[in-house]
Amino acid sequence: MVGGVEIGNGAKVAVQSMTNTHTQDVDATVKQISELEELGCNIIRVAAPNSEAAACLGEIKKRINIPLVADIHFVHQLALDAIEQGVDKIRINPGNMQDKEMLKKIIVSAKNKGVAIRIGVNSGSIRDRNIDNNGEEEDLVELMVKSTLDYCEYFESLGFKDLVLSVKTSDVPSTIRAYRMIAGECEYPLHLGVTAAGPPALATVKSAIGIGSLLADGIGDTLRVSFTGLPHDEVRAGYEILETLGLSERKTAEIISCPTCGRCEIDLADIVDKVKKRLPQKGKNLQVAIMGCPVNGPGEAKESDIGMAGGKGFGLLFKKGKKVKKVDEKDMVDALIDEIENMS
Amino acid sequence: MVGGVEIGNGAKVAVQSMTNTHTQDVDATVKQISELEELGCNIIRVAAPNSEAAACLGEIKKRINIPLVADIHFVHQLALDAIEQGVDKIRINPGNMQDKEMLKKIIVSAKNKGVAIRIGVNSGSIRDRNIDNNGEEEDLVELMVKSTLDYCEYFESLGFKDLVLSVKTSDVPSTIRAYRMIAGECEYPLHLGVTAAGPPALATVKSAIGIGSLLADGIGDTLRVSFTGLPHDEVRAGYEILETLGLSERKTAEIISCPTCGRCEIDLADIVDKVKKRLPQKGKNLQVAIMGCPVNGPGEAKESDIGMAGGKGFGLLFKKGKKVKKVDEKDMVDALIDEIENMS
C-alpha cells in the first residue's frame, strides 16, 4: 500500500508521474499535481534534492489527494526528513546511499511510520563493473538485478518488506531483459519504466515497447512513462499503454480505423478525426470501427459494437454485427456519434 | 525474395507501407512511392481493387526502385492480372478467395513467374465462428492461425513455398498471441502488424507494443505500421520501432534524455529540442545523453559516447566515459553538436 493505492497483489496497474516544478515552490508543485490527478495520475513523485525541498513535503502532502513519493539521492538525512514529513513512499537508489548505518536508520524509520520504499536501480547509477574471469566486463543487466536483490536481502534482514523494485535502463531490450530476470527471482511488486527515454515521439515508442511488452506478459504492477517534456503527457501515454492491453478502462469509446489505401472512396482520416474530437464522455466501453472499404470493413464492423464500412461516397452502418442502414458520407460523423450516444 | 529484398532467413527486417493514392492515378502513386522510398521504405504495396487498377501495375513497377506488392481481394482474376503485370509479390486473403480452382491457377501462375505470395488473414475477414462443444464461440486467434496453416498446406500441396504469413488483428494482445502461436507452428517468414490501429497517436502505441514485443522476442521478418493517416508516418514509425530494438541502424545519433524533475536547473527540454533539430547526418552510431542533474547524469553520460550532465546553469561534458569540461548552459547545444561532428 502506498497511501490509499495498492501496488501489486492483482491490483490494477497504477500510473505514476513526477513533477518537474521546483519542489520548494509549493504552489506550483501542488497545482501541477492537481492537474495530473485530474488526468488520472494515481501516485505522484517529487524530487527532494535538498533540505528546503524536503521541508515542503508535509505541506504538499496536505494539499493533494493522491499518494506522495519523495525521490531521494545521495543524502541519507533527506530520506529521514521525508519520512518525518509524512510522505507515503520514498524512492531511493541504495547505489548512491551506501552508508549502511544511515540506510538502517531509514529502513527502521520507514517501518515505524508505515512508509513504503522503492529500490530504484538505474543503469546510469551502476558505477563500477568488474572484469570477469574471461576478461569481459560484467553484464550490466545481471549486475543491476543482482544489486537490487542484494539490497532486498538487507531490507528483509531488518524485517522490512514494503518494497517496490525497479531496474530501468535507457535501452529497451536491456530493460525488458532486466525486468523478466527480476520477475523470475522475486515476488516484490515491480515499477516499470524506460529511463531517460528522450523527447516525446521517441519516448512514446520506447516506453510502449518496453513497458507494454512486459505488461503483455503479466510483468509489472505500476508504471511511469518518462518524457523529456510535460508530465501530463507521461500520464496520457501511460493510460494509452494500459488501455491498449486491456488493463485499464478507456475514458471514451475506442476507435478502430484502417490506414486507407487505393480502395478507399471516402475521406476517412477526416471522418475519424471529427468523430474522435466529438466522442462523448459516455460510451467508454464501446468499440467503434470506421473502415474505408468493403474488404475488411464489414468484418471489423461486425466485430465491433458500432461499425461503418465505407463505399463510394457512402457508408454502411453496423450495430452489434448487423447492418442497420446506408449513410451518405456527409452524414457519417453524425450517424456514428448518434449511435455511440444511443448505445451507451 | 520479394524482388531484390530478402524476407526472413536472418535478413534485416524489411519496412513496408501501402500507398493511399488511387492506383489508377499512376503519377500520384509513383510520386508517393518515391517519397516513401526516400524515407527508407523497403517494399511497397498498392491496392488493385479493379481491372483498371491492376492494368497500371506494370507501368508503376517500371517507374519505381523498390519491390511492388499488389493487394488483392475477392476477385481471383485481379491476382492473375497482377502477376501478369510483373509485380514482385501479391497479398491475398484466401478467406475471401475461396474458389479452389481459381486459387490453384493463381498459385501455379505465381510459381511460374517467381512471384511471392503473402497469405494475409485478418481478424476482420474471419466471417464465421462455430460454437464448440462447450457452447462457446471458437477462439478467434486459434481460428485465424488454423485457417492460415490450412492455406499453407494447400499451397505446399501445389509445390508453392514462397510464402509470407500475417495474422493481424486490431486488438494488440490477440495480435501478439496469434503471431506467437503461428511462429511456434511453422517456419515461414512473418509479416507483422496491428490492423486498423487507428489515428496516429493511438496507432503508434498499439503498433509499438504489438510489433515491438514480437520483434523483441525474435518473431517477425517484415513489418507494416498501419496509421489512419499518411504512409510516410508509417515508415517513420516502423524505423523507430526497429531502431529502439537495435534492429536497424539509426540515421542520426540517438538522444538519451531524462524527464527532468525538481532537481533540474537547466532548460533541458529546450536544449534537447535544439540538439535534435541540429543533429548532423553523420554520427548515427553515437549515443548522446543529455541529463538534467547529477543523479543519474554522470552515470548515463558515462555509458554514452557523448554525455552532458546538467548542474545549476552549467553542464559537465563527458566523452567516452571521461569528463572533458564544464560548459555554460548557453553553450551546451553548440558543445554537443561540435562533439558529435568531431566523434563521427
Interface residues (C-beta under 8 A of the other chain):
Chain A: M18 T19 N20 T21 H22 T23 Q24 T29 R45 V46 A47 A48 P49 A53 D71 H73 F74 N93 N96 N122 S123 G124 S125 I126 R127 S170 D171 V172 P173 I176 T195 A196 A197 G198 P199 A201 L202 T204 V205 K206 A208 I209 G212 S213 A216 S226 F227 T228 G229 P231 E234 A237 E240 I241 T244 L245 G246 E254 I255 I256 S257 C258 P259 T260 C261 G262 R263 C264 L268 A269 V272 D273 K276 A289 I290 M291 C293 V295 N296 G297 P298 G299 E300 A301 K302 E303
Chain B: M18 T19 N20 T21 H22 T23 Q24 T29 R45 V46 A47 A48 P49 A53 D71 H73 F74 N96 N122 S123 G124 S125 I126 R127 S170 D171 V172 P173 I176 T195 A196 A197 G198 P199 A201 L202 T204 V205 K206 A208 I209 G212 S213 A216 S226 F227 T228 G229 P231 E234 A237 E240 I241 T244 L245 G246 E254 I255 I256 S257 C258 P259 T260 C261 G262 R263 C264 L268 A269 V272 D273 K276 A289 I290 M291 C293 V295 N296 G297 P298 G299 E300 A301 K302 E303
